[in-house]
């Protein structure tokens, strides 16, 4: 894994809020490899990303964790 748990969790939250910064392409491609997200590209450039089932599940757990 080339990212930390904190980086992954932050990215999941940002994607869910529509605020992700795709300047670190390799990072987001790595999240996609681990099935956290699905990347949408326009002319080969990352345009947006959506959470997969696993990503949505993780987001749900993170939100519950914050509400404790």
Secondary structure by P-SEA (a helix, b strand, c coil): ccccaaaaaaaaaaaaaccccccaaaaaaaaaaaccbbbbbcccccccccccaaaaaaaaaaaaaaac
